[in-house]
Amino acid sequence: MSSTKFVRTNRIIAGVCAGIGEKLKISPWIVRIVVIILSLSTIVTTLIYLLLWLVIPYKETKNQLIYRSPLYSKHLPTWFVVLNYFSLFLVLFWPIILLASVSFFDNPSSLIHALVEFILITCYPLFLVGLIVLSFKIYRKHMIISAVIPLITIILSLLLLLNI
């Protein structure tokens, strides 16, 4: 291990993983992946991460690249941002869709059909979030397509809700 001071650098969220990676002389991406996996399995990792975020000082660098989230919306039209965030709001209806769809699996006509429906219903929030992130990413090159994507998610969500 190095004898340098432990600081947060090269941040994407808080710089904790990059600081740990720098201190241990390993890639910060390895640390980030490990932290994400551990955070999904236990809340203790998340609490430790938040504690380190508060305790470890942040080191500013001169040539630091500014990371922009795909959802960074400073230079996008307000109507586009509102439309996309509204379509993300529909993720809140996922528990209703999941609970209402339980009866689909009581006596399925085909095991494959039931499995496909189950996978589609459980992946619904990830599908919506992925489409919205895609919409933000392609806005500059394909404005019309990126404006249609949130409308598609809204229509699909309403169709799912109305069919239940």
N, C-alpha and C positions, 0 to 999 in steps of 0.2 A: 504494500500500500504506500501511497505517496504521503509526504509530510506536509503537503500544501493545505491551506485552510479549506474547510468544507463549505462550499458556496453553491447557490443555485445558478445555473447558467443555461444557455442554449434552450430556452424554455419553449414548450408548446402550450402547456397549461400553466404550470407553476415553476418548472425547472428542477423539481426535486429529483426526478429520474435521471436527468442529464447530470446533475450534481453528483448523484450516487455513482453513475457510470464513469464520470471523470475521476472521482476519488478511487474507485476500484480498477481503473484503467481498462474498462470494457465499453463496448458500444452502448450509448444511451437507449438505443432501440431494443436491445436485449432486456435492459432493466424495465423499460416501458411495457414490453410484452409480458414479462413476469408479473409486474404490478397489476396489470389489467386482469390476468388470469387469477391471481390471488384475490383481487378485489371482487371478482365474480363469485368466488367460493366463500369468502368470509368478510365480514364488515370490519374486522380488526385491521386489515391491510389499509382500508380506506381511512380509518381513524388515524393510523400511524402516518399515512401520507399527508393528511390534513395537519397533523401536529408538526411534521417536518416542514411543511409549507410555512407555518407560522414561526418556527424557530430558526431555520437556516436563512442567513442573509442572502440577498440577491446581488449578483455581480453584473453590472452593466459592462458591455463590451462595445468598442467603437464600430467594428465592422459587422455587427450582428444583423442577420437577415430577419426581417419582420415576418412572422408566420401569419398568414391570413387563413382563417377558417373558410371552408367552402360556403358557409352560411353568412360570411361577412357581407353586410348589405349597405355599406355607406354610399357606394356609387351605383346603386340600383334604384329603379323607380319605386316609389312608395306603393303603388297599386300592385306591383309584382311581389314585393315582400309581404304585404298584407294577404294577398291571395295564397301564397305558399304557406305562410304561418297558419292561416285559417284551415288549409287542408291538413296540416299537422295536428290541428285541434281535434280532428276526427279520430285520431289514435285513442282518444279518451273513451270512445265507444267500443273499443276492442273487448273489454270484459263482457259487455252485453252480448256481443256477437259470439264470443267463445261460450258463454253459458247457454245461450239459446241454441247453439249448434250441438250441444251434448246429445240431444235426442236423435240426431242424425246417426249416431254410432251405436244405438241400441240394437237394431236389427238390420245391419247393412245388407244390401242386395249383393254386393261384391266387396271382398276384403280390400282389393286394390283401390276401388272407388272410394271407400271409406278412408283408406290411408292417404290418398291424394287430397281429399277434402280436409282431413285433419291437419296435414302439413300446410296447406294453403291458409287455413284459418289461424293456425298458431303463428305463421310467418307474416300475418297481415300488418302488424306495426312496423316490422323491419322493411317490408315492401314499401309502405308509405314513406317512411323516413328516407329510404334509398332513392325513391323517385324525386323527393323534394331536394335532396342534396344534388342529384343529377341535374335538376332544373336550374339550381343556382350556378352549377359549374358550367353549363353550356349556354348560359344566357347571352354572353357577348357574341358568340358565333351563330347561334340559332335562336333568335328571340321568339319566333312564333312557336317553335316546338317547346321551348321552355315555358311559354305561357300556357300551352295546352296541357302540359303534364299535370299541374295541380288541378285543373278542371277534370282530367281523367280520374285522379284519385278521389275527388269529391263525388263524382258520378258513381264510381265503383263502390265507394263507402255507402252512399245512399241506397244503391241497389242491394247491397248486402243487408243493410238495416231494414229495408222494406220487404225483403223476401223472408225474413225471419218471423 
